[in-house]
Amino acid sequence: MNVTFFDPAHSHAPELTGLKITLHWQYFKVGIIVSSVMLAVTYLVMLNGLATQGFDMEILKGQQLALYKEIEAIDISLAIPNSLYALESNELIQNLPEADTKSFVEVNESEFAFVY
């Protein structure tokens, strides 16, 4: 029978190999933790940037709406004199005969029509 006996004096090499494997495993775990923390910080910074951009967009949308209302008010104020001027300068309006006798016809209750 072929039997090999264990001699503790000559068996230190496997212990050192196990220690190296343990140290490498510890470095690997520390590396994963550090990279996870870095990814979490990067994610929070990016999320904060997106939230800030969202608030800025809402402010800009409010300003845009205010400018659209201001433009519409200016357009209306410009259209009134232009349209009255266009009516007054129209040749058909200028050539209408003046109404000497004015009479009104009641079309509906509280609605009247001018007849000349």
Protein Blocks (a to p, Z undefined) as FASTA:
>chain_A
ZZddddfklmmmmmmmmmmmmmmmmmmmmmmmmmmmmmmmmmmmmmmmmmmmmmmmmmmm
mmmmmmmmmmmmmmmmmmmmmmmmmmmmpmklmmpccdfbdcdddfbghiacddZZ
